[in-house]
Amino acid sequence: MSTFEKLIFATLIFIAGVLFFREAIKVIRIIKLGKPSPYRFDRFGKRLWRFIREVLLQRRVLSGRRLIVGLLHFGVFAGFVIFLFETTNMFLEPFGLAYLPAVFGSALPYFQRFMLVISIIVALCITSLTFRRFVLVKISPDPKSGKSAFVAFFILLLMLTYIDIYWTKLLPVKLDWWTHITIIATFPLLIIRSKHLHLILAPFNVFLRNFRLWEVEKLNLKFDNLDSTDAITFGLEKLRDISWKLRLDFFTCVECKRCTDNCPAAQAGMDLRPSEFITAGRKALMTEKYDDPVIGTIISETSLGQCTSCMACENVCPVGIEHSQLLWGVKIAQTLAIGTGGVATEFFKSVINYNNPYSARPEIRNALIEELNIPVYKKGETKYTLWLGCVWSYNPDFKKVVESTVKLLRQGGVSFGVLKQEKCSGHHSRRQGEETQFQMLAEENTAVIREEAVTHIITGCPHCYHTLKHEYSDFLQGHPIEVKHHSEFFAELICSGSLELDSSILSGGTATFHDPCYLGRYEGIFNPPRDIILSTGVILKEMRNSKKYSYCCGGGAAGFTIEHKGEKRVDQVRKLQVVAAGTKTLITACPECKLMLSGAVENTYDISEFLITAIKQSH
């Protein structure tokens, strides 16, 4: 390379670097202006292992129903990582700083042959992905931007020039080399101005993501530890209230639309589209109009009201976007700051007046306890607290479920009892943004738990299970509790022999199981209820949407008390999926799921109702 060519090359690198960093600094500045987002650097070891699984090994990209597309994407990603060595060597070579010859020595030709194979694989993968996106338009995600086409073309051209240098040799080597280098110099500018920014940001976003779905920080409602200059804000009312992590989410989005494809509201034809409010967030931040409201700019009131908090969106995101942080923050602002547009107003009123969503007096729960002769928890004597929850306590249609649960615990020789005082756990209040109500209920319930020295809890409600297990820790003041779902507990009793089954009773029958969102997707409890069903001799017919990809029943975020208007509802879609399973029996392990899905087929059972029919009767 002549001195003149070296000068041109250096100038090209300098201009490309200046243009890239000018755009990058703007993005970094917008992200840094965000509000604090604590607990993003703790548990370093776990974060590092997740980084290896989800970034380097592309576990999420390769999971789900897009396996072929995932493999193609993995091919491009792996090529991108491996080519970093060859690319840096090519940039250093004109200045006499090439390092690959020193690293590989006489084996360098073998490395170049390996890179040739990689370049062919990447060329095939990027061609296939481009064909899917721009030709197979009926199955490919939108939007189909011109920038995406340019990036795909440039990746293909990079591979073709490399192939030509080391194999086909159809063009002069210098022409291939300059084309290759010019594309690489241009590439960062395309990345920083498009969705392909995820190539840079996704590794950081995955590393910084929370460990649980809908993992939120306790809102400071006492206004202690505030500086005199701090403005008191409730949730995400304005764009300036958005945290730096959520801003990073917006810029990381790859626009694959997996979130929308898995959102039950979107699939039911409702307005909610997770991918749209994430991309709208990025566009809004780029305007830097930080006094603009979040509702109306990023997400509409209608869409916000349709979220059931099932987190199917966040569960499948390959780049670590936390949709829950926006949804929760905006619902808090809607409930505590704006005061209008909420869909759970009647739910809040019932809970604040009666401590349950049914507007039922405590006498109804007391009568149920007395009628079924349920023992009351005795401090220092009883081991397990049976947490009834609102639906079991106050909905008369669930008396048989409670009775079955109590019989199974007695049959298993379990020391258990119910608390005299048990209020709504506050789960749905928090999901709809009523943080004040949630914290009030949490403080009152945990006070009883501490006073009664409760350490072991069994509950049949996955919503209560999740809240008691994870979210009450902020209020328990270090008091330890172990929480189990009744399906887990019964599976353990069967395994230990404490519950004996008569397999002849139900053997040969068929059933399908609906995975509740907060039992399966949130907590990863998939096998215990299935183990129970299979242990009875019943043939289990899985629905297409099952386990962590289960379709929501529509009852979450107080949805079981809200009447949604529209041509389709989430529960209607799930009922059709139940019917498609080809059985007359539906089993679930959540009272709200049972409420929402009853009537889809001939029989709908809670797991305890189903199990009690197969218990071997003692003589």
N, C-alpha and C positions, 0 to 999 in steps of 0.2 A: 504494500500500500504506500503510495507516494505521500510526501509531506502535505500536499494540497488536499488529498483525500482524507488524511488524518484530521486536518483542520475542519473540513466539512463534517466529518463524523463527530468530532468533539462539539462543533456548533449545534448539530442536530440533537445530541444528547442534552446539551445545556438548555436549548429552547424547550424541548420536551419536558425536562425537569422543572423548569420555571412555570410552564403552563399547568403542569400537573399539581405542583405544590400550591399554586395560587388557588386552584379549585379545592384542593384538599384542606387548606387552611380555613376556607369558608365553612366547610362541612364540620371540621373539628370545632370551630368557634361556636357554631349553632348548637352542637352537642354539649359543649362545656357550659353553655348558658343555662342548661337544664337544672331543675331542682335536685337535691341530693337523693340518692337511691342506695340506702345502706345495705350491708351484708352481701356485697358482691365479690368480695375477695377472701371470704372465709373458706374453710375446708378445701385448702389448696390441692391436696392429694386427690380428692374426689373430683374436683373440677378438672384437673389434669387428665385423669382417667377418662372422664366424659369427653374431653377434647380429643383424645386418641380415638375413642369409639366413633364419635359423631362427625369429627372433621377429617381425620386421617383415614379412618376406615369407612366413613360415609354410611354409618348404620341406618340412620333415618332415611337417607335418600334411597337406600336399597330395600327398605321395608314398605309394607302396604301393598296397594294394588297396582303400583306403577313399577313393577320389578324390571321390565325391559328398559323403560325410560331411565330408571335408576342406574342400571348397568351401563347404559350409554353415557350418562352423566358421570359416573365413576370413571369410565375410560378417559373422558376429557380431563377430569380433575387429576387423575393419576399422571396423565401426560403433562399437565401443567406443572405439577410438583417436580417430576423427574427432569423436565426440560429446563428447570431453573439452573441446574448445573451447566448444561450445554450453553444456555443463553448467556449467563455471566461470563463463561469462558470466551464466547464469541465477541462480547463487548470489550474484554480485556486484551484479546489477542492482538489488535492493531498497535497497542502500546507496549508490546513485548511482555505482557503480564499473564499470559495464558497459563492456567494451573493444571489442566487435565493431563497434558503430556507428563508432567512430573508425578501426578497421582497414579496414572495407569501405566506409564512407561511403554513397554513393547505390547502391552495388552490394549492400547488405545483403539486399534482397529476393531477389536471385539466389542468395546463399548459403543463405538459408532454404529456397528451393526445392530446392537441392542436398541440404540436410539432410533435407528431406521425402522425397526419393528414397531416401536412405540409410536412413531410418527404416522405409520400406516394405520394403526389402531385408532389413534385420535382422529385422523382424517375420515375414517369410516364412521366413527361415532358422531362427530359433529355434522357430517352429511345427513345421517339418519335423523338426528334431532332437528335439523333445519327442515328436512322433508316433512317431518311430523308437524312442526309448528306452522309452516307456511303453505303446505300442500294439503295435508290431512286436517283441514280447518275445523271439521266437525268434532274432532276429539282433542284438539290442542287448546291450550289456555290462551286467553287474551290478556293484555293487548299485544298485537303483533307489530311492534315498533320497528322503524327503520334502523335504529341503533342496534337492535338485536340482530338484524340481518347483516349489518356491517361487521359486527363482532364475529358472527359465525363465518362470514366470508373471509375475514382476516385470519381467523384460526385455521381455516382450511388452507389458505394461501401460505401461511407459515409452514404447515406440514408439507405442502407440495414443493415449496422451494427447498426445504431440507432434504426431501426425497430425491429431488433433482440433483442436488449437490453431491450426494453420496451414492446414488444409484442410477437413475435414468439418464442424467447428464444431457438433457435436451437443449438447455440454454447455457450460455456462458456462466461459469461459476461466479464471476464477479457480479453479474446481473442478479443471479439468485441471492447472493450474499447481501447486496444492497437492498433488494426488495424485502428480504427477511428482516434485516436490521431496521429499516424504515417503518415496517409494520409494528415491530416491537416498540419502537420509540413513540409511535402514534397510539398504541394500544392503551397505555395508562390514562390518556386523556379521554378516550371513549369510555373506559371503565368508570372514571370519577363522575361522568355526566350521565350515567345510565344505571339501570338495575344491576349491572354487572359489578357495581361497587361492592356487592356481597362477596366477591372474590377476596377482597381485602378485609372487610368488616366481619364476615360470618365467623371466622375463627375466634375473634374477640367476643362476639355476641354469644356464641355457644358456651364459651368458658365462663361468662358472667351471668348466665341464666340461672334463675332460682331452681331449687331442687324439687319443688312440688308445684303442681298446677294450682293456680289462684293462690299463690303464697304471698300474702300481703302483710305489711307492717301495721301494727296497732296504731290507730290514729290518736294523736295527742288531743284529748278533749278538755284537759284541765289547764292547758296553756302554761304548764310549768316548763322550766328550762328554755324559755324564749328570751331572746335579746330584745331590748326595748325598741329596736329598729325593725324587728321582724314583723311582716304583715301576716295576719291570721288568714289562712285560706283553707277552704274545705274542698278537697278533691281537685279535679281538673276542670275548672271553670273557664279559664283563659289559656291561650297557647303558651303563655309564659309560665304556667304552672306545671307543664310537662317535664318529667324528670329526664336526666341525661341518659338513663338506660332506655327509656321508652323512645327517646329521640334516636338513639343508636338503632333500636328496632326498626324504626321507620326507614332509615337509610340502608338497612341491611336487607330489606325485603327483596326477594328474587322474582316476585310476581308469578310464581308457579301455580297459584290458585289452589293448592292442596287444601288450604284452610277452608275456602269456600266450598270446594267439592265435598268436604266432610261435615260442613255445618248443617245440622238438621233443619234449621229455619230456612236457610237458602235452598235446600233440597225440597222443602215443602212449598217453595214459590213465594216466600215472604221477602221483605225488603232487606233483611240483614245479609250483608256480604263482608265477611272479615277481611278479605283481600282488598276490598275497596276502601275501608276506613284506614287501613295501614298505608296504602299508597296516597290517600288523601292527606294523611298526616305528614308525609314527606313533602308533598307539594305545599302544604300550609306553612311548614317551617321554612321553606326556601323563600317565601314571601317576606319573612321576618316581621310580620304584622302581629306582634305578640299580644296585643289587646283584643284580638278577634276571639270570639267564643269558640269553644271546642264543639259544642252542640250546634249543628248547622254548618260548621266549617269542615269538621272531620267526620262526624257521625250524626245522623238525624235522631230525633226523639223516637220516631217509629221503630227504627232499627234497634236502638238501644233497648226498647221495651220488649223486643222479641228474643233477646238472648236468655237462654236457660242456664247459663254457666256450666254447660256440659263439658266445655273445653276440648271438643273434638278438633277445633281449629289449632289450638296450641299444641295438642298432642302430636300432630303430624308435621308441624313446621320443621323443615330441615335446617333452618338457620337460626333457631333459638329465639324466635319472636314470641313475646309474652302478651298476647291479646288481652289477657285478664287485667293487666295493669291499666290499660286504657278503659276497659269496660267498668271496672270497679271504681276507678278514679272519677269517671264522668258520672256514674250513678251516685256517688257521694255528693258531688257538686249539685246534681239535680235534686237530691233529697234535702241536703243540709244548707245549701247556699241559694240555689235558684228557687226551689220550692214548687216548681210546676213541671208537668210532663211525665210524672211517674206513673207506673201502671199498678203499683202495689199499695195504693192508698188505703183501701179497705182492709187489706192484710195488716198493715201497720196499726190501724185503729183497733182491730180485734186483739192483737197481741198486747198493745199498751193497756187496754182496758181489762182483758181477761187472761193475759199471759199465754194465750194459744190462739191460733187462727180461726177457730170455730166459734168464737164468742161464747164458749161454754164455761159454766161455773165449775169450781173444783169438786163440787158434790158429785158430778158425773163420773169423774175419775175415781173418787172414793167408793161410789156404788159399784163400779166395775171390779175394783180390788176386793170388795166385800163379797160380791156375787160369785167370783171365781176363786174365792178363798186364797188370794195371793198373799204370801207372807210379807210382812213389813220388815225392812232392813233394821237389824239391831247392831248397834255399834259394839265392836269387840267380839261379836258372836257370828254374824253372817259374813261369808266370804265375798260373795258376788252381789253387786247391785244390778238389778234388771231395770234398765232405763227404758221406759215405755215410749216416750216421745208423744207428740201431739196427736198424730193420726190414731195410734193404738189406744191412746187414753180417751179420746173424745169422739171418734167416729164409730157408731154402733155396728157398722158393717165389718169391723175388724175384731169383734169380740171373739170370733172363732180362731183367729190368728193368735191372739193373746192367750186364749185357752190352750191351744196346741203347744205354744212355746212353754207355758207353765208346766203342762203335763210332761213334756220332753225333759225339762230340767229336773222335775221330780223323779221321773223314771231313771234318769242318769245319776241320781243320788247327789245332786248339786246343792250346796248351801247357798241359797239366794233369797233376795227380798227386794221390794221396791221402796223408794224413798217416800216419806209422807209428803214432802214438798218437792215438786219437780215442775219447773216452768219450761216453756219453749226454749230450746238451746240457743235460739237467735240466729241459726244458720241462714235462713232465707232473708232475714232482715239485713244481714251483712251483705248478701249477694245483691240485694236491691239498693244498697247504699245507705241504709239506715244504721250507721255505725253507732250512733248514740243508743239506740234501742238494743243493738247487739251487745254493747259493752255493759249496759244495765243488767240485761238478762244473764250475761256471763258472770258478772260479779255476784249476783244473787245465787246462781246455781253453784258456783265454786265455793261460796261461803258455806253452803250446806254440805258440799262434798268434804271440805276441810273439817267442818264441825263434826260430821258423822264418821270421820276417818275412813272414808271410802277409798279403796286402792284398786279394786277390780270391778270393771263395768262390762255388762253384756247389753247390747242393743240390737234391735232388728231394723233400725233406720240408718242407712248409710250416711245420710246428711248429719244426723246426730253423731254418728261414729266419727266422721271426719272432723267435726267441730270439737268434740270432746277430746279426741286424740291429739289434734294439732293446734287448734286455735285457743283452747282454754289454758294452755301453758303460760300465756301472758298474765293470767289471773290467779293461777293456783299457788303462787308465791313459793314455788319449789316443792309443793306437795305432789308426790308421784302417783300416777294412776296408770293402770293398764286397761286398754279398751279393746274388746273383741266384738266382732259382728256375730250374730247368732248363727249364721251359716258356718263360720269358722269353728265356733264352739261345738256345734252339733257334729261336724265332721271329725273333730278330735274325740268326742265321746264315742262315736261309732268305731273309730280306729282303736281306741283303748278297750273296747268291749263293754263300755258302760251302757251303751244303747245297742240292743240286739235287734236285728231286722229279720222279718219273715219274707224272704225273697219270692215266695210263691204267690203273695198277695197281688203284686203289681207286675210281676215278670211278664215280658212280652208286650207290654204297653209302650206307647210312644209319647214323647213330650218334647217341647222346645224350651230353652231357657233364655230369658232376657237379662243381659248384664246391666245392672244399674250403673249410671255414670260414676257416682261417688264410691261405689264398691269396686268396680272394675278399673276404669280408666284412671281414676284418682289414686286408688289404693293398691291396685294390682292383684286384687283377690278374685281370681278366675276359677281356680280348681276346686276349692271347698264345696261350693254349691253343686258343681258338676259331679264331684265324688259322691255326694249324697244321693243325687239322682241315679247315677249308675249303680250304686250299691243296692238299690231297691230292685234291680233287674230291669228297669225301664230303659228303652232304647232312646238315646238323646239325639234329636235332629237339630243341628245347629242352623241358625239363621245366617244369611249372607253377611249381615252386619253384626258381628259378635265380638266378644272379648274387648280389646282396647279400641276396636273400631265399631263398637256397639252404637246403634242409633238411639238417641235420647227419646224418652217417653214424652217429654214436654213439660214435666212437672217441676223441674228445677227452678231456682230463683223465684219461689212462690208461685210458679206456673200452675200448680194443681189447684190454686184458688182464683186464677185469673182467666177470664173468658177472652180469648183472642179472636178477633174478627178477621175474616178472609175466606177465600175459596178453600184453602187447605190449612190444616193444623199439623203440628209435629206429631202428635199422638195418632192422627189418622194415617200418616205415612207408615209409622211403626206398626200399626195394626195390620196393614196390608202385608208387611214383611212377616208378621207372625202367621198370618193365614198361608202365605207362600211356603212356610216351613213344612206344611202338609201334615199337621197333627191337630187333634182337638184339644190338646192340653198345653197351657202356657204356665210356666213356673217362673217366679221372680223372687227377689230377696230384698224388696224395698216397698214400704207401704204406699208411697206416692206412685211408683211404677204400677203397682197393682190397681190403684185408683184410676190411673190414666188409661190402662190397657185392658181393663175388664170389658168383656163383651166382644173382643176380637175373635175368640174361638169359644167353644162350648164350656171349657173349664179354665179358670184362672186361679192359681194357688200361690200363696206365699210358701217359701221353702219349708217352713215349720208345719203348715197345714198338710202339705204333701207328705212330709216325712212321718207324721203321726199315724198315717194310714198303713204304713209298712212296719210299724214297731211290733215286735213279737210280744204278744200278750202273756203276762205271767198268770199261772193257774194257782 
